Amino acid sequence: VAPPLAVAALGTGAGAFAGTLAVRYKYLYALPEHAPALVCEAYRTELEALYDQYFAAPRTQSAIANAREAWAYAARAFLHKYRFDLLFDLPRYNSMFQYIQSGMRDLPKLPSELELTAPLFEEDAAAAADDVGADGDAIY
């Protein structure tokens, strides 16, 4: 006959395992794909403050490379501070990391929302306009 404490320990372990499976496959699996972006938007002011802190550091590279590096450092610092890797599964955590690194710009979600001839961002449109010659043909 097993002692009552051992039975209680086994029951608690089985309950914790069942609870873990329920949370992982019922709630986390049902999260929408854009949930990490919504979380980032809730913390936008803090993320932008981190970005400003890292962007202000003196660098010897171009402003674009400095901005990319500042967003990368801001993403690492933010995700290290709040530990969203414990909350989200790996694909959603990765999409959160990439969303922050992209400067928290909204990207088209589905191919049907994306016009293949249109640039994704305004600065891409300006750069594309500079690459067009007088006759309207693209300069490569």
N, C-alpha and C positions, 0 to 999 in steps of 0.2 A: 504494500500500500504506500503510495507516494505521500510525502508530507504536504500539508495544506499550503505551505509557503512555496514549494516547488510548483504545485498546480496553479497557484495564483501568478507566479512568474511566467509560466508557459502561456497562460490565458492572456496576460498583459502583452506578451510578445506577439501572440497571434492577433490580438486586437490592433496593436500598433501596425503590424504588417498589412492587415486588411484596410486600416485607415489610410496608410500610405498609397496603396493601390487605388483606393477610391478617389483620393485627391488627385493623384497623378493622371488617371485615365478618365475620370468623370469631369473634373473641373479644368485642369490644365490642358487637356487634350481638346476641350471645347472652346478654348480661348480663340478669339478671332486673330487672324494673321497680323492685323494692324494694331494689336494691343500694345506692343512695345513703343510704337510711335505715339500712342495716346499717353503712355506713362512719361515719355520724354517731353511731350508738350506740357504736361503738368509741372515739370521741373525746368521749363524753358529758361526762366530768369536765372536760376542757379547755374545751368549749363552755359548760358551766355556770359555770366560773371567768370566762370572758370576759363572760358575761351578768351575773354579779354585779359585775364591774368597771364595766360600763356602767350598770347599774341603780343603783349607789351614787352616781353623779354627780348633783348637785342639779338638779332640773327644776322648772318652774313648771306642769306639766300633771298630769293625774290619774294615779293609780297604774297604771291599765290602759294608758293611752297611753304612759306611761313604760316599762312592761314590753314593749310592742310595739316601741318604738323601741330598747330595749336589745337585744332579740333580733335586730332588723334590723342594728344595728351589730356584734353578735357574729357574725352570719352573714357579713357583709362582711369582717370582720377574719380570721375563720377561713379562708374561701375564698381570700382574698388571700395568706394565709400558706402554705397547702398547695397552691394551684394545681390544684385538681381539674378545672378547665376543660381542662387538657391531657390528663387521663385519661378523663373521661367525655364523651360527646357532649352536645349542647346540651339536649335534653329531660331527660336524667338529671341534668345539672348544675343545671338549673332546678328540678327536683323536690328536689334536695338543698338548694338555697337556700330553697325554700318550706318544706321540712320543718324547717329550723333556725328560720326566721322564725315558724313556728307554735308555737314553744316545745318542739319535739321531742315532740309528743303524737301518739300513734298514731291515725290516722284510718281509718275503714272503707275497705277497698280496692275492694270491689265493691258495686254497688247491692243485690245480694241479701243482703249482710251488714248493710245499713242498714235499720232500721225507720223508716219515714217519720214516725211519731208520736213516736218517742223522741228526746230531745235528744242531741247528740254528746258533750257533756262534762258533768261534774257541776255546774259553775257555771251552765251553761245550764239544767239541771234546776231548780236553786234559783231562778233568775230566772223560769223558767216557772211555778214554784209561786207566786211572788209576784204573778203576773199573773192569777190565778184568783180570782174573787169567791166570796162565801159560797154562792151557788147552784151553783157548779161551772162556770159559764160563764167563758170567757176575757174579760179586760178589755182593750180596745184603746183 
